[in-house]
Amino acid sequence: TRRQILAAIGLAGLGIGFYDGLIGPGTGTFLVLALTALLHLDLVTASATAKIVNCCTNAGALATFAWQGAVLWQLAALMAVFNLAGGTLGAPTALKRGSGFVRVVLLTVVFALVANMAYEQWLA
């Protein structure tokens, strides 16, 4: 029912928001998975939507840390430049190549994150 879907979306939002505030990395992937599973968005639309949500949460975090004087501005500027470059190259590529391409990239990134976390946890 509509009420169940709204409850699931709210729960996913709370969970992902908590994770993003506490840990952070991988939030965009969780957003894409939630948007495709709960709202049945295609991967390209879900990815674009996740980018917007992620940008808003990052802006909130930046404002909080800036208010506390805890921002390394040169590093933040460098990261912003490369994020912009990645988005400038990535968005047209995702639109041109479609959901299949986005799925492969998404799964590759998830696998790499899990492998890196496992390495850091057990082998490093």
N, CA, C and O atoms as CSV, one atom per row, in Angstrom:
chain,resi,resn,atom,element,x,y,z
A,1,THR,N,N,0.839,-1.186,0.000
A,1,THR,CA,C,0.000,0.000,0.000
A,1,THR,C,C,0.886,1.252,0.000
A,1,THR,O,O,2.093,1.184,0.228
A,2,ARG,N,N,0.259,2.364,-0.257
A,2,ARG,CA,C,0.991,3.638,-0.297
A,2,ARG,C,C,1.615,3.955,1.057
A,2,ARG,O,O,2.738,4.455,1.121
A,3,ARG,N,N,0.901,3.668,2.128
A,3,ARG,CA,C,1.408,3.928,3.476
A,3,ARG,C,C,2.655,3.095,3.766
A,3,ARG,O,O,3.598,3.592,4.382
A,4,GLN,N,N,2.669,1.850,3.335
A,4,GLN,CA,C,3.834,0.979,3.542
A,4,GLN,C,C,5.038,1.480,2.748
A,4,GLN,O,O,6.169,1.451,3.235
A,5,ILE,N,N,4.791,1.930,1.549
A,5,ILE,CA,C,5.882,2.452,0.720
A,5,ILE,C,C,6.471,3.709,1.358
A,5,ILE,O,O,7.692,3.855,1.425
A,6,LEU,N,N,5.620,4.612,1.824
A,6,LEU,CA,C,6.104,5.828,2.486
A,6,LEU,C,C,6.880,5.498,3.760
A,6,LEU,O,O,7.891,6.134,4.057
A,7,ALA,N,N,6.406,4.507,4.510
A,7,ALA,CA,C,7.110,4.085,5.725
A,7,ALA,C,C,8.481,3.516,5.369
A,7,ALA,O,O,9.470,3.813,6.040
A,8,ALA,N,N,8.544,2.703,4.323
A,8,ALA,CA,C,9.820,2.115,3.891
A,8,ALA,C,C,10.786,3.202,3.430
A,8,ALA,O,O,11.977,3.151,3.735
A,9,ILE,N,N,10.271,4.181,2.697
A,9,ILE,CA,C,11.113,5.285,2.234
A,9,ILE,C,C,11.623,6.092,3.424
A,9,ILE,O,O,12.799,6.452,3.472
A,10,GLY,N,N,10.748,6.374,4.377
A,10,GLY,CA,C,11.147,7.110,5.573
A,10,GLY,C,C,12.204,6.369,6.372
A,10,GLY,O,O,13.176,6.967,6.831
A,11,LEU,N,N,12.014,5.065,6.540
A,11,LEU,CA,C,12.984,4.243,7.269
A,11,LEU,C,C,14.325,4.210,6.548
A,11,LEU,O,O,15.378,4.320,7.176
A,12,ALA,N,N,14.281,4.058,5.231
A,12,ALA,CA,C,15.521,4.053,4.442
A,12,ALA,C,C,16.221,5.402,4.580
A,12,ALA,O,O,17.440,5.457,4.741
A,13,GLY,N,N,15.453,6.486,4.517
A,13,GLY,CA,C,16.036,7.818,4.649
A,13,GLY,C,C,16.688,8.023,6.008
A,13,GLY,O,O,17.785,8.574,6.100
A,14,LEU,N,N,16.011,7.578,7.065
A,14,LEU,CA,C,16.583,7.689,8.412
A,14,LEU,C,C,17.860,6.860,8.535
A,14,LEU,O,O,18.866,7.325,9.069
A,15,GLY,N,N,17.804,5.640,8.038
A,15,GLY,CA,C,18.976,4.759,8.129
A,15,GLY,C,C,20.161,5.269,7.333
A,15,GLY,O,O,21.291,5.288,7.822
A,16,ILE,N,N,19.896,5.682,6.107
A,16,ILE,CA,C,20.974,6.179,5.254
A,16,ILE,C,C,21.512,7.502,5.805
A,16,ILE,O,O,22.720,7.742,5.785
A,17,GLY,N,N,20.619,8.353,6.293
A,17,GLY,CA,C,21.052,9.627,6.875
A,17,GLY,C,C,21.923,9.416,8.102
A,17,GLY,O,O,22.929,10.103,8.279
A,18,PHE,N,N,21.537,8.465,8.952
A,18,PHE,CA,C,22.332,8.151,10.140
A,18,PHE,C,C,23.706,7.622,9.730
A,18,PHE,O,O,24.731,8.049,10.260
A,19,TYR,N,N,23.710,6.689,8.779
A,19,TYR,CA,C,24.972,6.134,8.282
A,19,TYR,C,C,25.844,7.243,7.691
A,19,TYR,O,O,27.046,7.294,7.954
A,20,ASP,N,N,25.247,8.125,6.898
A,20,ASP,CA,C,26.009,9.198,6.252
A,20,ASP,C,C,26.643,10.114,7.288
A,20,ASP,O,O,27.801,10.506,7.142
A,21,GLY,N,N,25.899,10.458,8.327
A,21,GLY,CA,C,26.432,11.324,9.364
A,21,GLY,C,C,27.498,10.649,10.205
A,21,GLY,O,O,28.449,11.297,10.643
A,22,LEU,N,N,27.348,9.350,10.433
A,22,LEU,CA,C,28.270,8.625,11.301
A,22,LEU,C,C,29.520,8.159,10.570
A,22,LEU,O,O,30.631,8.304,11.081
A,23,ILE,N,N,29.344,7.597,9.365
A,23,ILE,CA,C,30.460,6.971,8.642
A,23,ILE,C,C,30.714,7.656,7.312
A,23,ILE,O,O,31.819,8.148,7.083
A,24,GLY,N,N,29.729,7.703,6.431
A,24,GLY,CA,C,29.834,8.460,5.187
A,24,GLY,C,C,30.084,7.701,3.909
A,24,GLY,O,O,29.203,7.673,3.048
A,25,PRO,N,N,31.258,7.073,3.734
A,25,PRO,CA,C,31.555,6.452,2.433
A,25,PRO,C,C,30.528,5.390,2.032
A,25,PRO,O,O,30.139,4.542,2.836
A,26,GLY,N,N,30.105,5.459,0.781
A,26,GLY,CA,C,29.145,4.491,0.271
A,26,GLY,C,C,27.708,4.974,0.344
A,26,GLY,O,O,26.800,4.274,-0.104
A,27,THR,N,N,27.486,6.155,0.899
A,27,THR,CA,C,26.125,6.667,1.049
A,27,THR,C,C,25.415,6.762,-0.298
A,27,THR,O,O,24.244,6.399,-0.407
A,28,GLY,N,N,26.105,7.238,-1.308
A,28,GLY,CA,C,25.497,7.353,-2.635
A,28,GLY,C,C,25.031,6.005,-3.162
A,28,GLY,O,O,23.980,5.908,-3.796
A,29,THR,N,N,25.812,4.970,-2.899
A,29,THR,CA,C,25.435,3.623,-3.335
A,29,THR,C,C,24.172,3.165,-2.623
A,29,THR,O,O,23.268,2.606,-3.243
A,30,PHE,N,N,24.114,3.405,-1.311
A,30,PHE,CA,C,22.907,3.042,-0.565
A,30,PHE,C,C,21.694,3.808,-1.073
A,30,PHE,O,O,20.598,3.255,-1.167
A,31,LEU,N,N,21.890,5.075,-1.399
A,31,LEU,CA,C,20.794,5.870,-1.949
A,31,LEU,C,C,20.311,5.298,-3.281
A,31,LEU,O,O,19.108,5.171,-3.507
A,32,VAL,N,N,21.248,4.956,-4.155
A,32,VAL,CA,C,20.873,4.384,-5.453
A,32,VAL,C,C,20.091,3.088,-5.254
A,32,VAL,O,O,19.059,2.877,-5.890
A,33,LEU,N,N,20.581,2.228,-4.375
A,33,LEU,CA,C,19.884,0.960,-4.115
A,33,LEU,C,C,18.482,1.199,-3.570
A,33,LEU,O,O,17.534,0.538,-3.993
A,34,ALA,N,N,18.340,2.141,-2.630
A,34,ALA,CA,C,17.023,2.443,-2.059
A,34,ALA,C,C,16.088,3.031,-3.106
A,34,ALA,O,O,14.918,2.655,-3.177
A,35,LEU,N,N,16.593,3.943,-3.912
A,35,LEU,CA,C,15.756,4.579,-4.928
A,35,LEU,C,C,15.289,3.592,-5.995
A,35,LEU,O,O,14.165,3.686,-6.487
A,36,THR,N,N,16.159,2.644,-6.349
A,36,THR,CA,C,15.742,1.652,-7.344
A,36,THR,C,C,14.798,0.619,-6.730
A,36,THR,O,O,13.833,0.203,-7.371
A,37,ALA,N,N,15.069,0.207,-5.500
A,37,ALA,CA,C,14.246,-0.830,-4.868
A,37,ALA,C,C,12.893,-0.294,-4.420
A,37,ALA,O,O,11.875,-0.958,-4.615
A,38,LEU,N,N,12.864,0.894,-3.824
A,38,LEU,CA,C,11.627,1.395,-3.225
A,38,LEU,C,C,10.790,2.240,-4.173
A,38,LEU,O,O,9.561,2.167,-4.160
A,39,LEU,N,N,11.463,3.044,-4.999
A,39,LEU,CA,C,10.723,3.914,-5.923
A,39,LEU,C,C,10.741,3.408,-7.354
A,39,LEU,O,O,10.131,4.007,-8.239
A,40,HIS,N,N,11.437,2.311,-7.577
A,40,HIS,CA,C,11.527,1.680,-8.902
A,40,HIS,C,C,12.061,2.627,-9.973
A,40,HIS,O,O,11.628,2.583,-11.125
A,41,LEU,N,N,13.014,3.491,-9.577
A,41,LEU,CA,C,13.664,4.362,-10.547
A,41,LEU,C,C,14.683,3.552,-11.336
A,41,LEU,O,O,15.261,2.600,-10.812
A,42,ASP,N,N,14.902,3.925,-12.583
A,42,ASP,CA,C,15.978,3.282,-13.337
A,42,ASP,C,C,17.311,3.758,-12.752
A,42,ASP,O,O,17.350,4.764,-12.043
A,43,LEU,N,N,18.384,3.052,-13.041
A,43,LEU,CA,C,19.668,3.339,-12.412
A,43,LEU,C,C,20.221,4.717,-12.751
A,43,LEU,O,O,20.863,5.346,-11.909
A,44,VAL,N,N,19.989,5.190,-13.949
A,44,VAL,CA,C,20.495,6.514,-14.325
A,44,VAL,C,C,19.769,7.589,-13.520
A,44,VAL,O,O,20.416,8.489,-12.984
A,45,THR,N,N,18.445,7.516,-13.422
A,45,THR,CA,C,17.668,8.495,-12.653
A,45,THR,C,C,17.987,8.395,-11.170
A,45,THR,O,O,18.125,9.411,-10.488
A,46,ALA,N,N,18.104,7.162,-10.669
A,46,ALA,CA,C,18.436,6.965,-9.254
A,46,ALA,C,C,19.818,7.521,-8.941
A,46,ALA,O,O,20.022,8.126,-7.888
A,47,SER,N,N,20.756,7.320,-9.840
A,47,SER,CA,C,22.112,7.830,-9.637
A,47,SER,C,C,22.126,9.355,-9.625
A,47,SER,O,O,22.789,9.963,-8.785
A,48,ALA,N,N,21.408,9.969,-10.542
A,48,ALA,CA,C,21.345,11.433,-10.586
A,48,ALA,C,C,20.674,11.982,-9.330
A,48,ALA,O,O,21.132,12.974,-8.763
A,49,THR,N,N,19.597,11.344,-8.897
A,49,THR,CA,C,18.895,11.769,-7.691
A,49,THR,C,C,19.782,11.614,-6.468
A,49,THR,O,O,19.805,12.485,-5.599
A,50,ALA,N,N,20.511,10.510,-6.398
A,50,ALA,CA,C,21.418,10.282,-5.274
A,50,ALA,C,C,22.506,11.347,-5.232
A,50,ALA,O,O,22.910,11.777,-4.151
A,51,LYS,N,N,22.983,11.777,-6.394
A,51,LYS,CA,C,24.007,12.830,-6.441
A,51,LYS,C,C,23.472,14.127,-5.824
A,51,LYS,O,O,24.183,14.809,-5.086
A,52,ILE,N,N,22.229,14.455,-6.130
A,52,ILE,CA,C,21.634,15.685,-5.597
A,52,ILE,C,C,21.473,15.581,-4.081
A,52,ILE,O,O,21.821,16.510,-3.352
A,53,VAL,N,N,20.943,14.446,-3.606
A,53,VAL,CA,C,20.771,14.242,-2.159
A,53,VAL,C,C,22.125,14.274,-1.466
A,53,VAL,O,O,22.277,14.915,-0.426
A,54,ASN,N,N,23.107,13.589,-2.035
A,54,ASN,CA,C,24.446,13.550,-1.453
A,54,ASN,C,C,25.068,14.944,-1.399
A,54,ASN,O,O,25.735,15.291,-0.424
A,55,CYS,N,N,24.854,15.728,-2.429
A,55,CYS,CA,C,25.373,17.100,-2.457
A,55,CYS,C,C,24.756,17.920,-1.328
A,55,CYS,O,O,25.456,18.690,-0.670
A,56,CYS,N,N,23.464,17.763,-1.099
A,56,CYS,CA,C,22.786,18.502,-0.025
A,56,CYS,C,C,23.302,18.087,1.347
A,56,CYS,O,O,23.533,18.942,2.202
A,57,THR,N,N,23.488,16.785,1.570
A,57,THR,CA,C,23.995,16.344,2.874
A,57,THR,C,C,25.438,16.794,3.071
A,57,THR,O,O,25.836,17.139,4.184
A,58,ASN,N,N,26.221,16.793,1.998
A,58,ASN,CA,C,27.598,17.278,2.092
A,58,ASN,C,C,27.642,18.773,2.381
A,58,ASN,O,O,28.509,19.233,3.124
A,59,ALA,N,N,26.721,19.534,1.804
A,59,ALA,CA,C,26.655,20.973,2.071
A,59,ALA,C,C,26.320,21.220,3.545
A,59,ALA,O,O,26.868,22.129,4.169
A,60,GLY,N,N,25.422,20.411,4.090
A,60,GLY,CA,C,25.089,20.528,5.506
A,60,GLY,C,C,26.278,20.204,6.396
A,60,GLY,O,O,26.526,20.892,7.386
A,61,ALA,N,N,27.007,19.161,6.043
A,61,ALA,CA,C,28.199,18.798,6.810
A,61,ALA,C,C,29.258,19.888,6.700
A,61,ALA,O,O,29.897,20.237,7.692
A,62,LEU,N,N,29.445,20.422,5.506
A,62,LEU,CA,C,30.424,21.497,5.309
A,62,LEU,C,C,30.066,22.710,6.166
A,62,LEU,O,O,30.938,23.296,6.807
A,63,ALA,N,N,28.799,23.083,6.178
A,63,ALA,CA,C,28.371,24.228,6.983
A,63,ALA,C,C,28.649,23.984,8.465
A,63,ALA,O,O,29.109,24.880,9.171
A,64,THR,N,N,28.368,22.773,8.929
A,64,THR,CA,C,28.603,22.433,10.338
A,64,THR,C,C,30.082,22.496,10.679
A,64,THR,O,O,30.464,23.094,11.685
A,65,PHE,N,N,30.917,21.883,9.847
A,65,PHE,CA,C,32.355,21.881,10.119
A,65,PHE,C,C,32.965,23.267,9.940
A,65,PHE,O,O,33.876,23.639,10.680
A,66,ALA,N,N,32.478,24.032,8.973
A,66,ALA,CA,C,32.988,25.394,8.772
A,66,ALA,C,C,32.665,26.258,9.986
A,66,ALA,O,O,33.501,27.046,10.429
A,67,TRP,N,N,31.470,26.116,10.517
A,67,TRP,CA,C,31.062,26.873,11.700
A,67,TRP,C,C,31.983,26.562,12.884
A,67,TRP,O,O,32.231,27.423,13.728
A,68,GLN,N,N,32.485,25.331,12.937
A,68,GLN,CA,C,33.387,24.921,14.015
A,68,GLN,C,C,34.855,25.204,13.675
A,68,GLN,O,O,35.742,24.939,14.486
A,69,GLY,N,N,35.109,25.739,12.482
A,69,GLY,CA,C,36.478,26.045,12.067
A,69,GLY,C,C,37.314,24.813,11.791
A,69,GLY,O,O,38.530,24.836,11.980
A,70,ALA,N,N,36.681,23.735,11.344
A,70,ALA,CA,C,37.381,22.457,11.172
A,70,ALA,C,C,37.439,22.013,9.712
A,70,ALA,O,O,37.332,20.820,9.425
A,71,VAL,N,N,37.608,22.958,8.790
A,71,VAL,CA,C,37.676,22.609,7.372
A,71,VAL,C,C,39.076,22.900,6.847
A,71,VAL,O,O,39.616,23.983,7.077
A,72,LEU,N,N,39.661,21.940,6.147
A,72,LEU,CA,C,40.930,22.149,5.448
A,72,LEU,C,C,40.570,22.676,4.061
A,72,LEU,O,O,40.343,21.895,3.137
A,73,TRP,N,N,40.517,24.004,3.919
A,73,TRP,CA,C,39.955,24.621,2.731
A,73,TRP,C,C,40.703,24.283,1.449
A,73,TRP,O,O,40.067,24.106,0.410
A,74,GLN,N,N,42.050,24.184,1.480
A,74,GLN,CA,C,42.788,23.844,0.256
A,74,GLN,C,C,42.436,22.428,-0.215
A,74,GLN,O,O,42.241,22.192,-1.408
A,75,LEU,N,N,42.358,21.500,0.728
A,75,LEU,CA,C,41.990,20.126,0.379
A,75,LEU,C,C,40.556,20.073,-0.125
A,75,LEU,O,O,40.261,19.383,-1.101
A,76,ALA,N,N,39.661,20.804,0.541
A,76,ALA,CA,C,38.254,20.829,0.121
A,76,ALA,C,C,38.120,21.394,-1.292
A,76,ALA,O,O,37.339,20.881,-2.093
A,77,ALA,N,N,38.878,22.447,-1.601
A,77,ALA,CA,C,38.818,23.043,-2.934
A,77,ALA,C,C,39.328,22.076,-3.999
A,77,ALA,O,O,38.746,21.962,-5.078
A,78,LEU,N,N,40.416,21.385,-3.688
A,78,LEU,CA,C,40.960,20.400,-4.626
A,78,LEU,C,C,39.962,19.263,-4.868
A,78,LEU,O,O,39.759,18.834,-6.004
A,79,MET,N,N,39.349,18.787,-3.793
A,79,MET,CA,C,38.345,17.732,-3.932
A,79,MET,C,C,37.148,18.214,-4.745
A,79,MET,O,O,36.604,17.459,-5.551
A,80,ALA,N,N,36.733,19.464,-4.543
A,80,ALA,CA,C,35.603,20.019,-5.284
A,80,ALA,C,C,35.904,20.084,-6.779
A,80,ALA,O,O,35.043,19.782,-7.605
A,81,VAL,N,N,37.133,20.479,-7.123
A,81,VAL,CA,C,37.525,20.554,-8.538
A,81,VAL,C,C,37.450,19.173,-9.185
A,81,VAL,O,O,36.903,19.023,-10.277
A,82,PHE,N,N,38.003,18.163,-8.505
A,82,PHE,CA,C,37.993,16.825,-9.082
A,82,PHE,C,C,36.592,16.210,-9.087
A,82,PHE,O,O,36.259,15.433,-9.981
A,83,ASN,N,N,35.777,16.553,-8.094
A,83,ASN,CA,C,34.393,16.087,-8.083
A,83,ASN,C,C,33.638,16.680,-9.263
A,83,ASN,O,O,32.865,15.989,-9.926
A,84,LEU,N,N,33.864,17.966,-9.521
A,84,LEU,CA,C,33.237,18.629,-10.663
A,84,LEU,C,C,33.696,18.003,-11.980
A,84,LEU,O,O,32.891,17.781,-12.884
A,85,ALA,N,N,34.988,17.724,-12.078
A,85,ALA,CA,C,35.509,17.084,-13.298
A,85,ALA,C,C,34.895,15.703,-13.494
A,85,ALA,O,O,34.511,15.342,-14.607
A,86,GLY,N,N,34.804,14.936,-12.417
A,86,GLY,CA,C,34.201,13.607,-12.508
A,86,GLY,C,C,32.742,13.673,-12.921
A,86,GLY,O,O,32.288,12.876,-13.741
A,87,GLY,N,N,32.008,14.618,-12.357
A,87,GLY,CA,C,30.606,14.781,-12.722
A,87,GLY,C,C,30.432,15.230,-14.162
A,87,GLY,O,O,29.516,14.790,-14.857
A,88,THR,N,N,31.325,16.115,-14.606
A,88,THR,CA,C,31.266,16.617,-15.979
A,88,THR,C,C,31.510,15.497,-16.988
A,88,THR,O,O,30.896,15.467,-18.054
A,89,LEU,N,N,32.405,14.583,-16.645
A,89,LEU,CA,C,32.662,13.433,-17.526
A,89,LEU,C,C,31.648,12.313,-17.318
A,89,LEU,O,O,31.215,11.672,-18.276
A,90,GLY,N,N,31.270,12.081,-16.058
A,90,GLY,CA,C,30.423,10.941,-15.731
A,90,GLY,C,C,28.971,11.078,-16.153
A,90,GLY,O,O,28.376,10.115,-16.636
A,91,ALA,N,N,28.393,12.257,-15.978
A,91,ALA,CA,C,26.970,12.428,-16.291
A,91,ALA,C,C,26.656,12.162,-17.766
A,91,ALA,O,O,25.742,11.391,-18.055
A,92,PRO,N,N,27.378,12.772,-18.703
A,92,PRO,CA,C,27.079,12.475,-20.102
A,92,PRO,C,C,27.345,11.010,-20.462
A,92,PRO,O,O,26.642,10.429,-21.289
A,93,THR,N,N,28.362,10.422,-19.834
A,93,THR,CA,C,28.659,9.012,-20.102
A,93,THR,C,C,27.511,8.126,-19.631
A,93,THR,O,O,27.099,7.211,-20.343
A,94,ALA,N,N,26.994,8.395,-18.430
A,94,ALA,CA,C,25.874,7.605,-17.908
A,94,ALA,C,C,24.633,7.771,-18.781
A,94,ALA,O,O,23.928,6.798,-19.049
A,95,LEU,N,N,24.366,8.989,-19.223
A,95,LEU,CA,C,23.205,9.219,-20.081
A,95,LEU,C,C,23.363,8.535,-21.432
A,95,LEU,O,O,22.407,7.983,-21.976
A,96,LYS,N,N,24.579,8.578,-21.964
A,96,LYS,CA,C,24.839,7.990,-23.283
A,96,LYS,C,C,24.807,6.462,-23.237
A,96,LYS,O,O,24.246,5.822,-24.127
A,97,ARG,N,N,25.417,5.875,-22.191
A,97,ARG,CA,C,25.573,4.421,-22.141
A,97,ARG,C,C,24.453,3.713,-21.402
A,97,ARG,O,O,24.286,2.506,-21.576
A,98,GLY,N,N,23.679,4.415,-20.583
A,98,GLY,CA,C,22.475,3.862,-19.985
A,98,GLY,C,C,22.664,3.086,-18.691
A,98,GLY,O,O,23.745,3.049,-18.104
A,99,SER,N,N,21.558,2.466,-18.272
A,99,SER,CA,C,21.500,1.783,-16.982
A,99,SER,C,C,22.443,0.581,-16.879
A,99,SER,O,O,22.968,0.304,-15.800
A,100,GLY,N,N,22.658,-0.119,-17.964
A,100,GLY,CA,C,23.567,-1.273,-17.934
A,100,GLY,C,C,24.976,-0.862,-17.541
A,100,GLY,O,O,25.627,-1.527,-16.735
A,101,PHE,N,N,25.434,0.224,-18.111
A,101,PHE,CA,C,26.757,0.751,-17.783
A,101,PHE,C,C,26.811,1.193,-16.327
A,101,PHE,O,O,27.770,0.889,-15.618
A,102,VAL,N,N,25.774,1.916,-15.876
A,102,VAL,CA,C,25.728,2.387,-14.489
A,102,VAL,C,C,25.737,1.187,-13.532
A,102,VAL,O,O,26.393,1.229,-12.491
A,103,ARG,N,N,25.018,0.127,-13.882
A,103,ARG,CA,C,24.981,-1.080,-13.044
A,103,ARG,C,C,26.378,-1.680,-12.895
A,103,ARG,O,O,26.778,-2.045,-11.789
A,104,VAL,N,N,27.121,-1.787,-13.989
A,104,VAL,CA,C,28.470,-2.352,-13.944
A,104,VAL,C,C,29.388,-1.483,-13.081
A,104,VAL,O,O,30.145,-2.001,-12.259
A,105,VAL,N,N,29.319,-0.170,-13.268
A,105,VAL,CA,C,30.149,0.740,-12.473
A,105,VAL,C,C,29.768,0.638,-11.000
A,105,VAL,O,O,30.642,0.564,-10.136
A,106,LEU,N,N,28.483,0.636,-10.713
A,106,LEU,CA,C,28.004,0.536,-9.335
A,106,LEU,C,C,28.501,-0.745,-8.666
A,106,LEU,O,O,29.014,-0.703,-7.548
A,107,LEU,N,N,28.352,-1.864,-9.336
A,107,LEU,CA,C,28.802,-3.134,-8.761
A,107,LEU,C,C,30.317,-3.177,-8.596
A,107,LEU,O,O,30.819,-3.737,-7.621
A,108,THR,N,N,31.040,-2.595,-9.533
A,108,THR,CA,C,32.501,-2.539,-9.428
A,108,THR,C,C,32.932,-1.726,-8.213
A,108,THR,O,O,33.824,-2.131,-7.467
A,109,VAL,N,N,32.292,-0.579,-8.022
A,109,VAL,CA,C,32.627,0.276,-6.879
A,109,VAL,C,C,32.266,-0.406,-5.568
A,109,VAL,O,O,33.046,-0.367,-4.616
A,110,VAL,N,N,31.095,-1.031,-5.506
A,110,VAL,CA,C,30.696,-1.740,-4.282
A,110,VAL,C,C,31.693,-2.852,-3.972
A,110,VAL,O,O,32.114,-3.003,-2.825
A,111,PHE,N,N,32.070,-3.625,-4.977
A,111,PHE,CA,C,33.048,-4.699,-4.763
A,111,PHE,C,C,34.376,-4.139,-4.265
A,111,PHE,O,O,34.980,-4.692,-3.345
A,112,ALA,N,N,34.830,-3.044,-4.869
A,112,ALA,CA,C,36.097,-2.435,-4.458
A,112,ALA,C,C,36.024,-1.920,-3.021
A,112,ALA,O,O,36.977,-2.076,-2.257
A,113,LEU,N,N,34.899,-1.309,-2.652
A,113,LEU,CA,C,34.737,-0.820,-1.273
A,113,LEU,C,C,34.752,-1.964,-0.269
A,113,LEU,O,O,35.411,-1.881,0.767
A,114,VAL,N,N,34.027,-3.023,-0.577
A,114,VAL,CA,C,33.978,-4.179,0.327
A,114,VAL,C,C,35.356,-4.825,0.428
A,114,VAL,O,O,35.788,-5.183,1.524
A,115,ALA,N,N,36.044,-4.979,-0.685
A,115,ALA,CA,C,37.382,-5.568,-0.673
A,115,ALA,C,C,38.349,-4.703,0.134
A,115,ALA,O,O,39.157,-5.226,0.902
A,116,ASN,N,N,38.272,-3.394,-0.035
A,116,ASN,CA,C,39.139,-2.485,0.716
A,116,ASN,C,C,38.840,-2.547,2.210
A,116,ASN,O,O,39.760,-2.578,3.028
A,117,MET,N,N,37.571,-2.564,2.565
A,117,MET,CA,C,37.199,-2.647,3.978
A,117,MET,C,C,37.663,-3.971,4.588
A,117,MET,O,O,38.154,-4.003,5.716
A,118,ALA,N,N,37.506,-5.051,3.842
A,118,ALA,CA,C,37.961,-6.353,4.332
A,118,ALA,C,C,39.482,-6.362,4.515
A,118,ALA,O,O,39.989,-6.871,5.514
A,119,TYR,N,N,40.192,-5.803,3.557
A,119,TYR,CA,C,41.651,-5.739,3.648
A,119,TYR,C,C,42.071,-4.940,4.874
A,119,TYR,O,O,42.928,-5.374,5.644
A,120,GLU,N,N,41.455,-3.761,5.053
A,120,GLU,CA,C,41.827,-2.929,6.194
A,120,GLU,C,C,41.467,-3.574,7.523
A,120,GLU,O,O,42.178,-3.397,8.512
A,121,GLN,N,N,40.380,-4.316,7.554
A,121,GLN,CA,C,39.942,-4.952,8.790
A,121,GLN,C,C,40.787,-6.161,9.175
A,121,GLN,O,O,41.146,-6.318,10.342
A,122,TRP,N,N,41.108,-7.014,8.208
A,122,TRP,CA,C,41.715,-8.295,8.541
A,122,TRP,C,C,43.165,-8.461,8.105
A,122,TRP,O,O,43.893,-9.266,8.686
A,123,LEU,N,N,43.595,-7.718,7.096
A,123,LEU,CA,C,44.930,-7.976,6.566
A,123,LEU,C,C,45.930,-6.854,6.833
A,123,LEU,O,O,47.138,-7.084,6.772
A,124,ALA,N,N,45.468,-5.683,7.117
A,124,ALA,CA,C,46.394,-4.557,7.305
A,124,ALA,C,C,46.919,-4.489,8.725
A,124,ALA,O,O,47.708,-3.602,9.049
